[in-house]
Amino acid sequence: MRILIHGINFFPEQTGIGKYSGEIAEWLVARGYEVRVVTAPPYYPQWRIADGYPNGWCKDNVRTEDKSKSCEVKGGSLAVYRCPLWVPAKPSGLKRVLHLASFALSSFPIMLWQILWRPDVVWVVEPPLFCAPQAWLVARLSSAKSWLHIQDYEVDAAFDLGLLKGAALRGMVAMGERWLMRRFDRVSTISPRMLDRALAKGVAADRAVLFPNWVDLSGFRIQDSGFIKTGVRAEDSGLSGYRVELGIAADAVVALYSGNMGGKQGLEILAQAAELGSRGEERELSCQTTSDAELEPCNLNPEPCNLSFSPDIVFVFCGNGAGRTDLVLQCKGLPNVRFMDLQPLERLGELLSFADIHLLPQRADAADLVMPSKLTGMLASGRPVVATANMDAELANVVAGCGLVVEPEQPQAFFDAINTLARDAALRDRLGAAGRSYAVAHLDRDAVLGRFEAELKKVVNAGKSRAVDYSRGRAD
């Protein structure tokens, strides 16, 4: 089977859509499929073209997380065609539109050229929706099946987040979106609520597919956690790995945010929580008294101490993106904050397991328009999550069994949830184990991609069956 993938993000991007699109291509190639990808040079989440990649038309070998490694081909084949695009240094509403449109325009002739290859399926990823019309056209002209995969309802999100404005404009764009979506042979998305939205936009139920993001469970080495009251895990007692690199004590509790630093996350709440944590440390110090022998915690007034006390919580913010500079400025002078750049994919399991608590902020107006892709790794790591979400949002439903959820834009409540987990190792263990169980049951890479493969075969074989029936003078 020949599969043509069209999307702006691909390997070697380490986060979000690029990571998942690259893993799909690798998995299909390993299963013996012929795969071609029309994409852009890597630029995300730094919003600049990666070193070593020209911003022009070129064909290159597929890259895994390490640019020096080529994809291991087992009977299949993979070709990647990269097309130029404009990348704004500081993306805004209009700039994002022009950015996405530049790729759609530059990739159009390369997509038309793929008609000669005669793909069986044209698989396009939204965002950007700009690419969907040409992907559908190429599928029609090559007698292929068309598949739209929605990672993010970018049109709805752009208006709800205020990146684009105007009721008339929104109505016109939404009408075009609905018309286009109804013409694909398959429309998939990553969560049940997002699938409901596709149905509400007019996609037929027999063409709608739930295709969630996944996680490679083999990348996480899960052991008995070995937590003790101070919050030290047995495997961390030797101060190895990231704790040494960042200068974090063995008895500190690590609250980790790892991923893109963009506009949909509401990152300011991370700085606000860290600032509250810093105040807590100061209050704890003020609730101490000296003696001739030693400095001991004050036990004379236990109620105030209990209210203000929290164990040492170190906030680690790992990632890149348009919002990182502002976050760094907001955290200036906070001794309990560490920043890291995006880490290599081969260390992803180590990074996520280094956390004691995962942080997952989300703006209220982004609810059910996106399902954060970073959640899969958080759950697989066996660590609890503190998320911000409206209580009726799907994100809240998922996290409720394996972490704590608070309303968005409530920094005190967010910090209180972090502090609750920091003080209760048994609760962390219980919620983390529940998250790991959920990942094993629902997010395993081979299981998710196996169901995707079965649906691919189903849609292609259905087309072949109809062609045979028509050749015999019968129509379905």
Secondary structure as GFF3:
##gff-version 3
##sequence-region A 1 476
A	DSSP	beta_strand	2	6	.	.	.	ID=ss1
A	DSSP	alpha_helix	16	30	.	.	.	ID=ss2
A	DSSP	beta_strand	34	39	.	.	.	ID=ss3
A	DSSP	beta_strand	58	60	.	.	.	ID=ss4
A	DSSP	beta_strand	77	82	.	.	.	ID=ss5
A	DSSP	alpha_helix	93	113	.	.	.	ID=ss6
A	DSSP	three_ten_helix	114	117	.	.	.	ID=ss7
A	DSSP	beta_strand	121	126	.	.	.	ID=ss8
A	DSSP	three_ten_helix	129	131	.	.	.	ID=ss9
A	DSSP	alpha_helix	132	141	.	.	.	ID=ss10
A	DSSP	beta_strand	145	150	.	.	.	ID=ss11
A	DSSP	alpha_helix	154	160	.	.	.	ID=ss12
A	DSSP	alpha_helix	167	181	.	.	.	ID=ss13
A	DSSP	beta_strand	186	189	.	.	.	ID=ss14
A	DSSP	alpha_helix	192	200	.	.	.	ID=ss15
A	DSSP	three_ten_helix	205	207	.	.	.	ID=ss16
A	DSSP	beta_strand	208	210	.	.	.	ID=ss17
A	DSSP	three_ten_helix	217	219	.	.	.	ID=ss18
A	DSSP	three_ten_helix	234	236	.	.	.	ID=ss19
A	DSSP	alpha_helix	242	246	.	.	.	ID=ss20
A	DSSP	beta_strand	253	258	.	.	.	ID=ss21
A	DSSP	alpha_helix	268	286	.	.	.	ID=ss22
A	DSSP	beta_strand	288	290	.	.	.	ID=ss23
A	DSSP	beta_strand	295	297	.	.	.	ID=ss24
A	DSSP	alpha_helix	302	308	.	.	.	ID=ss25
A	DSSP	beta_strand	313	318	.	.	.	ID=ss26
A	DSSP	alpha_helix	324	330	.	.	.	ID=ss27
A	DSSP	beta_strand	337	340	.	.	.	ID=ss28
A	DSSP	three_ten_helix	345	347	.	.	.	ID=ss29
A	DSSP	alpha_helix	348	354	.	.	.	ID=ss30
A	DSSP	beta_strand	357	360	.	.	.	ID=ss31
A	DSSP	three_ten_helix	364	366	.	.	.	ID=ss32
A	DSSP	alpha_helix	375	380	.	.	.	ID=ss33
A	DSSP	beta_strand	385	388	.	.	.	ID=ss34
A	DSSP	alpha_helix	394	399	.	.	.	ID=ss35
A	DSSP	beta_strand	403	406	.	.	.	ID=ss36
A	DSSP	alpha_helix	411	423	.	.	.	ID=ss37
A	DSSP	alpha_helix	425	442	.	.	.	ID=ss38
A	DSSP	alpha_helix	445	471	.	.	.	ID=ss39
###
